[in-house]
């Protein structure tokens, strides 16, 4: 799953691994199920993205199981 975050005029790309989304919905397999996991846990994902961004400002970030 990919989404973008903004910090003023700066934009960063975030990628969430399917395995990481399965933390929220362990049986998710299809694209729709993974999207539902993303939508249903958006605040948790945004929190993990914010922590990742604060560790070092890069152009893109990969969120894995370890980030949750």
mmCIF file of the N, C-alpha and C atoms, coordinates in Angstrom:
data_MODEL
# 
_entry.id   MODEL 
# 
loop_
_atom_site.group_PDB 
_atom_site.id 
_atom_site.type_symbol 
_atom_site.label_atom_id 
_atom_site.label_alt_id 
_atom_site.label_comp_id 
_atom_site.label_asym_id 
_atom_site.label_entity_id 
_atom_site.label_seq_id 
_atom_site.pdbx_PDB_ins_code 
_atom_site.Cartn_x 
_atom_site.Cartn_y 
_atom_site.Cartn_z 
_atom_site.occupancy 
_atom_site.B_iso_or_equiv 
_atom_site.pdbx_formal_charge 
_atom_site.auth_seq_id 
_atom_site.auth_comp_id 
_atom_site.auth_asym_id 
_atom_site.auth_atom_id 
_atom_site.pdbx_PDB_model_num 
ATOM 1   N N  . UNK A 1 1  ? 0.858  -1.155  0.000  1.00 0.00 ? 1  UNK A N  1 
ATOM 2   C CA . UNK A 1 1  ? 0.000  0.000   0.000  1.00 0.00 ? 1  UNK A CA 1 
ATOM 3   C C  . UNK A 1 1  ? 0.906  1.220   0.000  1.00 0.00 ? 1  UNK A C  1 
ATOM 4   N N  . UNK A 1 2  ? 0.547  2.204   -0.740 1.00 0.00 ? 2  UNK A N  1 
ATOM 5   C CA . UNK A 1 2  ? 1.329  3.432   -0.819 1.00 0.00 ? 2  UNK A CA 1 
ATOM 6   C C  . UNK A 1 2  ? 0.442  4.615   -0.480 1.00 0.00 ? 2  UNK A C  1 
ATOM 7   N N  . UNK A 1 3  ? 1.018  5.560   0.277  1.00 0.00 ? 3  UNK A N  1 
ATOM 8   C CA . UNK A 1 3  ? 0.329  6.817   0.530  1.00 0.00 ? 3  UNK A CA 1 
ATOM 9   C C  . UNK A 1 3  ? 1.367  7.911   0.690  1.00 0.00 ? 3  UNK A C  1 
ATOM 10  N N  . UNK A 1 4  ? 0.927  9.142   0.642  1.00 0.00 ? 4  UNK A N  1 
ATOM 11  C CA . UNK A 1 4  ? 1.823  10.284  0.726  1.00 0.00 ? 4  UNK A CA 1 
ATOM 12  C C  . UNK A 1 4  ? 1.511  11.100  1.967  1.00 0.00 ? 4  UNK A C  1 
ATOM 13  N N  . UNK A 1 5  ? 2.559  11.647  2.529  1.00 0.00 ? 5  UNK A N  1 
ATOM 14  C CA . UNK A 1 5  ? 2.420  12.543  3.658  1.00 0.00 ? 5  UNK A CA 1 
ATOM 15  C C  . UNK A 1 5  ? 3.010  13.896  3.295  1.00 0.00 ? 5  UNK A C  1 
ATOM 16  N N  . UNK A 1 6  ? 2.564  14.929  3.966  1.00 0.00 ? 6  UNK A N  1 
ATOM 17  C CA . UNK A 1 6  ? 3.027  16.287  3.683  1.00 0.00 ? 6  UNK A CA 1 
ATOM 18  C C  . UNK A 1 6  ? 3.543  16.940  4.958  1.00 0.00 ? 6  UNK A C  1 
ATOM 19  N N  . UNK A 1 7  ? 4.637  17.648  4.815  1.00 0.00 ? 7  UNK A N  1 
ATOM 20  C CA . UNK A 1 7  ? 5.225  18.437  5.888  1.00 0.00 ? 7  UNK A CA 1 
ATOM 21  C C  . UNK A 1 7  ? 5.490  19.809  5.279  1.00 0.00 ? 7  UNK A C  1 
ATOM 22  N N  . UNK A 1 8  ? 4.496  20.669  5.397  1.00 0.00 ? 8  UNK A N  1 
ATOM 23  C CA . UNK A 1 8  ? 4.597  21.956  4.702  1.00 0.00 ? 8  UNK A CA 1 
ATOM 24  C C  . UNK A 1 8  ? 4.584  21.704  3.208  1.00 0.00 ? 8  UNK A C  1 
ATOM 25  N N  . UNK A 1 9  ? 5.598  22.192  2.522  1.00 0.00 ? 9  UNK A N  1 
ATOM 26  C CA . UNK A 1 9  ? 5.696  22.006  1.078  1.00 0.00 ? 9  UNK A CA 1 
ATOM 27  C C  . UNK A 1 9  ? 6.357  20.685  0.712  1.00 0.00 ? 9  UNK A C  1 
ATOM 28  N N  . UNK A 1 10 ? 6.897  19.986  1.696  1.00 0.00 ? 10 UNK A N  1 
ATOM 29  C CA . UNK A 1 10 ? 7.587  18.721  1.443  1.00 0.00 ? 10 UNK A CA 1 
ATOM 30  C C  . UNK A 1 10 ? 6.577  17.574  1.378  1.00 0.00 ? 10 UNK A C  1 
ATOM 31  N N  . UNK A 1 11 ? 6.826  16.647  0.469  1.00 0.00 ? 11 UNK A N  1 
ATOM 32  C CA . UNK A 1 11 ? 5.982  15.467  0.326  1.00 0.00 ? 11 UNK A CA 1 
ATOM 33  C C  . UNK A 1 11 ? 6.853  14.227  0.457  1.00 0.00 ? 11 UNK A C  1 
ATOM 34  N N  . UNK A 1 12 ? 6.362  13.236  1.165  1.00 0.00 ? 12 UNK A N  1 
ATOM 35  C CA . UNK A 1 12 ? 7.089  11.975  1.325  1.00 0.00 ? 12 UNK A CA 1 
ATOM 36  C C  . UNK A 1 12 ? 6.169  10.816  0.968  1.00 0.00 ? 12 UNK A C  1 
ATOM 37  N N  . UNK A 1 13 ? 6.754  9.799   0.331  1.00 0.00 ? 13 UNK A N  1 
ATOM 38  C CA . UNK A 1 13 ? 6.012  8.582   -0.012 1.00 0.00 ? 13 UNK A CA 1 
ATOM 39  C C  . UNK A 1 13 ? 6.204  7.552   1.089  1.00 0.00 ? 13 UNK A C  1 
ATOM 40  N N  . UNK A 1 14 ? 5.122  6.896   1.451  1.00 0.00 ? 14 UNK A N  1 
ATOM 41  C CA . UNK A 1 14 ? 5.156  5.832   2.442  1.00 0.00 ? 14 UNK A CA 1 
ATOM 42  C C  . UNK A 1 14 ? 4.599  4.562   1.809  1.00 0.00 ? 14 UNK A C  1 
ATOM 43  N N  . UNK A 1 15 ? 5.265  3.464   2.064  1.00 0.00 ? 15 UNK A N  1 
ATOM 44  C CA . UNK A 1 15 ? 4.825  2.162   1.596  1.00 0.00 ? 15 UNK A CA 1 
ATOM 45  C C  . UNK A 1 15 ? 4.593  1.278   2.816  1.00 0.00 ? 15 UNK A C  1 
ATOM 46  N N  . UNK A 1 16 ? 3.483  0.559   2.831  1.00 0.00 ? 16 UNK A N  1 
ATOM 47  C CA . UNK A 1 16 ? 3.181  -0.363  3.925  1.00 0.00 ? 16 UNK A CA 1 
ATOM 48  C C  . UNK A 1 16 ? 3.178  -1.766  3.337  1.00 0.00 ? 16 UNK A C  1 
ATOM 49  N N  . UNK A 1 17 ? 4.032  -2.631  3.877  1.00 0.00 ? 17 UNK A N  1 
ATOM 50  C CA . UNK A 1 17 ? 4.085  -4.009  3.400  1.00 0.00 ? 17 UNK A CA 1 
ATOM 51  C C  . UNK A 1 17 ? 2.779  -4.734  3.695  1.00 0.00 ? 17 UNK A C  1 
ATOM 52  N N  . UNK A 1 18 ? 2.421  -5.663  2.818  1.00 0.00 ? 18 UNK A N  1 
ATOM 53  C CA . UNK A 1 18 ? 1.219  -6.475  3.031  1.00 0.00 ? 18 UNK A CA 1 
ATOM 54  C C  . UNK A 1 18 ? 1.309  -7.225  4.356  1.00 0.00 ? 18 UNK A C  1 
ATOM 55  N N  . UNK A 1 19 ? 2.497  -7.730  4.687  1.00 0.00 ? 19 UNK A N  1 
ATOM 56  C CA . UNK A 1 19 ? 2.671  -8.433  5.968  1.00 0.00 ? 19 UNK A CA 1 
ATOM 57  C C  . UNK A 1 19 ? 2.340  -7.538  7.146  1.00 0.00 ? 19 UNK A C  1 
ATOM 58  N N  . UNK A 1 20 ? 2.712  -6.278  7.033  1.00 0.00 ? 20 UNK A N  1 
ATOM 59  C CA . UNK A 1 20 ? 2.423  -5.327  8.116  1.00 0.00 ? 20 UNK A CA 1 
ATOM 60  C C  . UNK A 1 20 ? 0.916  -5.109  8.238  1.00 0.00 ? 20 UNK A C  1 
ATOM 61  N N  . UNK A 1 21 ? 0.212  -5.049  7.125  1.00 0.00 ? 21 UNK A N  1 
ATOM 62  C CA . UNK A 1 21 ? -1.238 -4.874  7.170  1.00 0.00 ? 21 UNK A CA 1 
ATOM 63  C C  . UNK A 1 21 ? -1.926 -6.093  7.768  1.00 0.00 ? 21 UNK A C  1 
ATOM 64  N N  . UNK A 1 22 ? -1.301 -7.247  7.614  1.00 0.00 ? 22 UNK A N  1 
ATOM 65  C CA . UNK A 1 22 ? -1.893 -8.474  8.175  1.00 0.00 ? 22 UNK A CA 1 
ATOM 66  C C  . UNK A 1 22 ? -1.805 -8.515  9.695  1.00 0.00 ? 22 UNK A C  1 
ATOM 67  N N  . UNK A 1 23 ? -1.054 -7.633  10.295 1.00 0.00 ? 23 UNK A N  1 
ATOM 68  C CA . UNK A 1 23 ? -1.072 -7.512  11.754 1.00 0.00 ? 23 UNK A CA 1 
ATOM 69  C C  . UNK A 1 23 ? -2.482 -7.130  12.194 1.00 0.00 ? 23 UNK A C  1 
ATOM 70  N N  . UNK A 1 24 ? -3.129 -6.278  11.399 1.00 0.00 ? 24 UNK A N  1 
ATOM 71  C CA . UNK A 1 24 ? -4.469 -5.795  11.720 1.00 0.00 ? 24 UNK A CA 1 
ATOM 72  C C  . UNK A 1 24 ? -5.561 -6.761  11.270 1.00 0.00 ? 24 UNK A C  1 
ATOM 73  N N  . UNK A 1 25 ? -5.346 -7.427  10.143 1.00 0.00 ? 25 UNK A N  1 
ATOM 74  C CA . UNK A 1 25 ? -6.306 -8.412  9.622  1.00 0.00 ? 25 UNK A CA 1 
ATOM 75  C C  . UNK A 1 25 ? -5.510 -9.624  9.144  1.00 0.00 ? 25 UNK A C  1 
ATOM 76  N N  . UNK A 1 26 ? -5.240 -10.560 10.049 1.00 0.00 ? 26 UNK A N  1 
ATOM 77  C CA . UNK A 1 26 ? -4.352 -11.680 9.734  1.00 0.00 ? 26 UNK A CA 1 
ATOM 78  C C  . UNK A 1 26 ? -4.740 -12.519 8.516  1.00 0.00 ? 26 UNK A C  1 
ATOM 79  N N  . UNK A 1 27 ? -6.009 -12.587 8.202  1.00 0.00 ? 27 UNK A N  1 
ATOM 80  C CA . UNK A 1 27 ? -6.434 -13.436 7.080  1.00 0.00 ? 27 UNK A CA 1 
ATOM 81  C C  . UNK A 1 27 ? -6.592 -12.667 5.770  1.00 0.00 ? 27 UNK A C  1 
ATOM 82  N N  . UNK A 1 28 ? -6.189 -11.406 5.750  1.00 0.00 ? 28 UNK A N  1 
ATOM 83  C CA . UNK A 1 28 ? -6.321 -10.591 4.538  1.00 0.00 ? 28 UNK A CA 1 
ATOM 84  C C  . UNK A 1 28 ? -5.416 -11.155 3.439  1.00 0.00 ? 28 UNK A C  1 
ATOM 85  N N  . UNK A 1 29 ? -6.017 -11.368 2.279  1.00 0.00 ? 29 UNK A N  1 
ATOM 86  C CA . UNK A 1 29 ? -5.267 -11.891 1.136  1.00 0.00 ? 29 UNK A CA 1 
ATOM 87  C C  . UNK A 1 29 ? -5.469 -11.001 -0.085 1.00 0.00 ? 29 UNK A C  1 
ATOM 88  N N  . UNK A 1 30 ? -6.699 -10.677 -0.364 1.00 0.00 ? 30 UNK A N  1 
ATOM 89  C CA . UNK A 1 30 ? -7.010 -9.918  -1.574 1.00 0.00 ? 30 UNK A CA 1 
ATOM 90  C C  . UNK A 1 30 ? -6.662 -8.440  -1.401 1.00 0.00 ? 30 UNK A C  1 
ATOM 91  N N  . UNK A 1 31 ? -6.581 -7.766  -2.509 1.00 0.00 ? 31 UNK A N  1 
ATOM 92  C CA . UNK A 1 31 ? -6.311 -6.335  -2.483 1.00 0.00 ? 31 UNK A CA 1 
ATOM 93  C C  . UNK A 1 31 ? -7.375 -5.589  -1.671 1.00 0.00 ? 31 UNK A C  1 
ATOM 94  N N  . UNK A 1 32 ? -8.627 -5.973  -1.837 1.00 0.00 ? 32 UNK A N  1 
ATOM 95  C CA . UNK A 1 32 ? -9.722 -5.333  -1.109 1.00 0.00 ? 32 UNK A CA 1 
ATOM 96  C C  . UNK A 1 32 ? -9.608 -5.531  0.402  1.00 0.00 ? 32 UNK A C  1 
ATOM 97  N N  . UNK A 1 33 ? -9.212 -6.721  0.813  1.00 0.00 ? 33 UNK A N  1 
ATOM 98  C CA . UNK A 1 33 ? -9.044 -7.004  2.240  1.00 0.00 ? 33 UNK A CA 1 
ATOM 99  C C  . UNK A 1 33 ? -7.878 -6.210  2.826  1.00 0.00 ? 33 UNK A C  1 
ATOM 100 N N  . UNK A 1 34 ? -6.798 -6.096  2.064  1.00 0.00 ? 34 UNK A N  1 
ATOM 101 C CA . UNK A 1 34 ? -5.649 -5.316  2.526  1.00 0.00 ? 34 UNK A CA 1 
ATOM 102 C C  . UNK A 1 34 ? -5.993 -3.833  2.587  1.00 0.00 ? 34 UNK A C  1 
ATOM 103 N N  . UNK A 1 35 ? -6.763 -3.361  1.621  1.00 0.00 ? 35 UNK A N  1 
ATOM 104 C CA . UNK A 1 35 ? -7.209 -1.965  1.641  1.00 0.00 ? 35 UNK A CA 1 
ATOM 105 C C  . UNK A 1 35 ? -8.113 -1.705  2.846  1.00 0.00 ? 35 UNK A C  1 
ATOM 106 N N  . UNK A 1 36 ? -8.973 -2.662  3.161  1.00 0.00 ? 36 UNK A N  1 
ATOM 107 C CA . UNK A 1 36 ? -9.844 -2.527  4.334  1.00 0.00 ? 36 UNK A CA 1 
ATOM 108 C C  . UNK A 1 36 ? -9.008 -2.472  5.613  1.00 0.00 ? 36 UNK A C  1 
ATOM 109 N N  . UNK A 1 37 ? -7.941 -3.264  5.679  1.00 0.00 ? 37 UNK A N  1 
ATOM 110 C CA . UNK A 1 37 ? -7.047 -3.224  6.840  1.00 0.00 ? 37 UNK A CA 1 
ATOM 111 C C  . UNK A 1 37 ? -6.400 -1.852  6.951  1.00 0.00 ? 37 UNK A C  1 
ATOM 112 N N  . UNK A 1 38 ? -5.978 -1.297  5.825  1.00 0.00 ? 38 UNK A N  1 
ATOM 113 C CA . UNK A 1 38 ? -5.382 0.037   5.816  1.00 0.00 ? 38 UNK A CA 1 
ATOM 114 C C  . UNK A 1 38 ? -6.398 1.078   6.273  1.00 0.00 ? 38 UNK A C  1 
ATOM 115 N N  . UNK A 1 39 ? -7.573 1.053   5.682  1.00 0.00 ? 39 UNK A N  1 
ATOM 116 C CA . UNK A 1 39 ? -8.607 2.036   6.022  1.00 0.00 ? 39 UNK A CA 1 
ATOM 117 C C  . UNK A 1 39 ? -9.052 1.922   7.472  1.00 0.00 ? 39 UNK A C  1 
ATOM 118 N N  . UNK A 1 40 ? -9.154 0.711   7.965  1.00 0.00 ? 40 UNK A N  1 
ATOM 119 C CA . UNK A 1 40 ? -9.631 0.492   9.319  1.00 0.00 ? 40 UNK A CA 1 
ATOM 120 C C  . UNK A 1 40 ? -8.625 0.842   10.403 1.00 0.00 ? 40 UNK A C  1 
ATOM 121 N N  . UNK A 1 41 ? -7.375 0.958   10.022 1.00 0.00 ? 41 UNK A N  1 
ATOM 122 C CA . UNK A 1 41 ? -6.320 1.221   11.009 1.00 0.00 ? 41 UNK A CA 1 
ATOM 123 C C  . UNK A 1 41 ? -5.445 2.399   10.581 1.00 0.00 ? 41 UNK A C  1 
ATOM 124 N N  . UNK A 1 42 ? -6.072 3.323   9.903  1.00 0.00 ? 42 UNK A N  1 
ATOM 125 C CA . UNK A 1 42 ? -5.360 4.480   9.365  1.00 0.00 ? 42 UNK A CA 1 
ATOM 126 C C  . UNK A 1 42 ? -4.609 5.261   10.444 1.00 0.00 ? 42 UNK A C  1 
ATOM 127 N N  . UNK A 1 43 ? -5.204 5.444   11.605 1.00 0.00 ? 43 UNK A N  1 
ATOM 128 C CA . UNK A 1 43 ? -4.525 6.238   12.639 1.00 0.00 ? 43 UNK A CA 1 
ATOM 129 C C  . UNK A 1 43 ? -3.275 5.515   13.140 1.00 0.00 ? 43 UNK A C  1 
ATOM 130 N N  . UNK A 1 44 ? -3.322 4.188   13.274 1.00 0.00 ? 44 UNK A N  1 
ATOM 131 C CA . UNK A 1 44 ? -2.134 3.428   13.672 1.00 0.00 ? 44 UNK A CA 1 
ATOM 132 C C  . UNK A 1 44 ? -1.035 3.544   12.611 1.00 0.00 ? 44 UNK A C  1 
ATOM 133 N N  . UNK A 1 45 ? -1.439 3.493   11.356 1.00 0.00 ? 45 UNK A N  1 
ATOM 134 C CA . UNK A 1 45 ? -0.489 3.583   10.253 1.00 0.00 ? 45 UNK A CA 1 
ATOM 135 C C  . UNK A 1 45 ? 0.115  4.986   10.191 1.00 0.00 ? 45 UNK A C  1 
ATOM 136 N N  . UNK A 1 46 ? -0.705 5.991   10.366 1.00 0.00 ? 46 UNK A N  1 
ATOM 137 C CA . UNK A 1 46 ? -0.191 7.366   10.370 1.00 0.00 ? 46 UNK A CA 1 
ATOM 138 C C  . UNK A 1 46 ? 0.767  7.593   11.534 1.00 0.00 ? 46 UNK A C  1 
ATOM 139 N N  . UNK A 1 47 ? 0.465  7.024   12.697 1.00 0.00 ? 47 UNK A N  1 
ATOM 140 C CA . UNK A 1 47 ? 1.372  7.139   13.845 1.00 0.00 ? 47 UNK A CA 1 
ATOM 141 C C  . UNK A 1 47 ? 2.727  6.508   13.534 1.00 0.00 ? 47 UNK A C  1 
ATOM 142 N N  . UNK A 1 48 ? 2.709  5.310   12.929 1.00 0.00 ? 48 UNK A N  1 
ATOM 143 C CA . UNK A 1 48 ? 3.956  4.633   12.565 1.00 0.00 ? 48 UNK A CA 1 
ATOM 144 C C  . UNK A 1 48 ? 4.715  5.431   11.504 1.00 0.00 ? 48 UNK A C  1 
ATOM 145 N N  . UNK A 1 49 ? 3.980  6.012   10.557 1.00 0.00 ? 49 UNK A N  1 
ATOM 146 C CA . UNK A 1 49 ? 4.614  6.824   9.516  1.00 0.00 ? 49 UNK A CA 1 
ATOM 147 C C  . UNK A 1 49 ? 5.266  8.067   10.117 1.00 0.00 ? 49 UNK A C  1 
ATOM 148 N N  . UNK A 1 50 ? 4.592  8.686   11.049 1.00 0.00 ? 50 UNK A N  1 
ATOM 149 C CA . UNK A 1 50 ? 5.141  9.885   11.694 1.00 0.00 ? 50 UNK A CA 1 
ATOM 150 C C  . UNK A 1 50 ? 6.427  9.556   12.443 1.00 0.00 ? 50 UNK A C  1 
ATOM 151 N N  . UNK A 1 51 ? 6.448  8.441   13.163 1.00 0.00 ? 51 UNK A N  1 
ATOM 152 C CA . UNK A 1 51 ? 7.653  8.034   13.887 1.00 0.00 ? 51 UNK A CA 1 
ATOM 153 C C  . UNK A 1 51 ? 8.796  7.743   12.919 1.00 0.00 ? 51 UNK A C  1 
ATOM 154 N N  . UNK A 1 52 ? 8.483  7.085   11.821 1.00 0.00 ? 52 UNK A N  1 
ATOM 155 C CA . UNK A 1 52 ? 9.487  6.775   10.817 1.00 0.00 ? 52 UNK A CA 1 
ATOM 156 C C  . UNK A 1 52 ? 10.042 8.056   10.200 1.00 0.00 ? 52 UNK A C  1 
ATOM 157 N N  . UNK A 1 53 ? 9.170  8.985   9.916  1.00 0.00 ? 53 UNK A N  1 
ATOM 158 C CA . UNK A 1 53 ? 9.573  10.268  9.327  1.00 0.00 ? 53 UNK A CA 1 
ATOM 159 C C  . UNK A 1 53 ? 10.471 11.050  10.276 1.00 0.00 ? 53 UNK A C  1 
ATOM 160 N N  . UNK A 1 54 ? 10.149 11.036  11.551 1.00 0.00 ? 54 UNK A N  1 
ATOM 161 C CA . UNK A 1 54 ? 10.920 11.785  12.542 1.00 0.00 ? 54 UNK A CA 1 
ATOM 162 C C  . UNK A 1 54 ? 12.314 11.213  12.747 1.00 0.00 ? 54 UNK A C  1 
ATOM 163 N N  . UNK A 1 55 ? 12.503 9.913   12.470 1.00 0.00 ? 55 UNK A N  1 
ATOM 164 C CA . UNK A 1 55 ? 13.827 9.289   12.631 1.00 0.00 ? 55 UNK A CA 1 
ATOM 165 C C  . UNK A 1 55 ? 14.820 9.793   11.591 1.00 0.00 ? 55 UNK A C  1 
ATOM 166 N N  . UNK A 1 56 ? 14.336 10.227  10.459 1.00 0.00 ? 56 UNK A N  1 
ATOM 167 C CA . UNK A 1 56 ? 15.221 10.720  9.410  1.00 0.00 ? 56 UNK A CA 1 
ATOM 168 C C  . UNK A 1 56 ? 14.414 11.112  8.207  1.00 0.00 ? 56 UNK A C  1 
ATOM 169 N N  . UNK A 1 57 ? 14.561 12.331  7.792  1.00 0.00 ? 57 UNK A N  1 
ATOM 170 C CA . UNK A 1 57 ? 13.740 12.831  6.689  1.00 0.00 ? 57 UNK A CA 1 
ATOM 171 C C  . UNK A 1 57 ? 14.326 12.370  5.350  1.00 0.00 ? 57 UNK A C  1 
ATOM 172 N N  . UNK A 1 58 ? 13.616 11.420  4.746  1.00 0.00 ? 58 UNK A N  1 
ATOM 173 C CA . UNK A 1 58 ? 14.004 10.823  3.478  1.00 0.00 ? 58 UNK A CA 1 
ATOM 174 C C  . UNK A 1 58 ? 12.927 11.110  2.447  1.00 0.00 ? 58 UNK A C  1 
ATOM 175 N N  . UNK A 1 59 ? 13.133 10.633  1.245  1.00 0.00 ? 59 UNK A N  1 
ATOM 176 C CA . UNK A 1 59 ? 12.129 10.814  0.205  1.00 0.00 ? 59 UNK A CA 1 
ATOM 177 C C  . UNK A 1 59 ? 11.000 9.810   0.282  1.00 0.00 ? 59 UNK A C  1 
ATOM 178 N N  . UNK A 1 60 ? 11.328 8.584   0.769  1.00 0.00 ? 60 UNK A N  1 
ATOM 179 C CA . UNK A 1 60 ? 10.302 7.554   0.897  1.00 0.00 ? 60 UNK A CA 1 
ATOM 180 C C  . UNK A 1 60 ? 10.630 6.657   2.090  1.00 0.00 ? 60 UNK A C  1 
ATOM 181 N N  . UNK A 1 61 ? 9.599  5.983   2.572  1.00 0.00 ? 61 UNK A N  1 
ATOM 182 C CA . UNK A 1 61 ? 9.705  5.165   3.775  1.00 0.00 ? 61 UNK A CA 1 
ATOM 183 C C  . UNK A 1 61 ? 8.959  3.866   3.571  1.00 0.00 ? 61 UNK A C  1 
ATOM 184 N N  . UNK A 1 62 ? 9.515  2.780   4.091  1.00 0.00 ? 62 UNK A N  1 
ATOM 185 C CA . UNK A 1 62 ? 8.870  1.480   4.036  1.00 0.00 ? 62 UNK A CA 1 
ATOM 186 C C  . UNK A 1 62 ? 8.468  1.101   5.449  1.00 0.00 ? 62 UNK A C  1 
ATOM 187 N N  . UNK A 1 63 ? 7.182  0.915   5.677  1.00 0.00 ? 63 UNK A N  1 
ATOM 188 C CA . UNK A 1 63 ? 6.677  0.498   6.983  1.00 0.00 ? 63 UNK A CA 1 
ATOM 189 C C  . UNK A 1 63 ? 6.513  -1.017  6.975  1.00 0.00 ? 63 UNK A C  1 
ATOM 190 N N  . UNK A 1 64 ? 7.175  -1.665  7.917  1.00 0.00 ? 64 UNK A N  1 
ATOM 191 C CA . UNK A 1 64 ? 7.152  -3.117  8.015  1.00 0.00 ? 64 UNK A CA 1 
ATOM 192 C C  . UNK A 1 64 ? 6.484  -3.527  9.325  1.00 0.00 ? 64 UNK A C  1 
ATOM 193 N N  . UNK A 1 65 ? 6.420  -4.820  9.561  1.00 0.00 ? 65 UNK A N  1 
ATOM 194 C CA . UNK A 1 65 ? 5.813  -5.331  10.800 1.00 0.00 ? 65 UNK A CA 1 
ATOM 195 C C  . UNK A 1 65 ? 6.472  -4.726  12.034 1.00 0.00 ? 65 UNK A C  1 
ATOM 196 N N  . UNK A 1 66 ? 7.761  -4.494  11.979 1.00 0.00 ? 66 UNK A N  1 
ATOM 197 C CA . UNK A 1 66 ? 8.494  -3.959  13.125 1.00 0.00 ? 66 UNK A CA 1 
ATOM 198 C C  . UNK A 1 66 ? 8.065  -2.543  13.486 1.00 0.00 ? 66 UNK A C  1 
ATOM 199 N N  . UNK A 1 67 ? 7.428  -1.844  12.571 1.00 0.00 ? 67 UNK A N  1 
ATOM 200 C CA . UNK A 1 67 ? 6.990  -0.474  12.826 1.00 0.00 ? 67 UNK A CA 1 
ATOM 201 C C  . UNK A 1 67 ? 5.675  -0.421  13.616 1.00 0.00 ? 67 UNK A C  1 
ATOM 202 N N  . UNK A 1 68 ? 5.034  -1.584  13.806 1.00 0.00 ? 68 UNK A N  1 
ATOM 203 C CA . UNK A 1 68 ? 3.743  -1.603  14.496 1.00 0.00 ? 68 UNK A CA 1 
ATOM 204 C C  . UNK A 1 68 ? 3.814  -2.333  15.773 1.00 0.00 ? 68 UNK A C  1 
# 
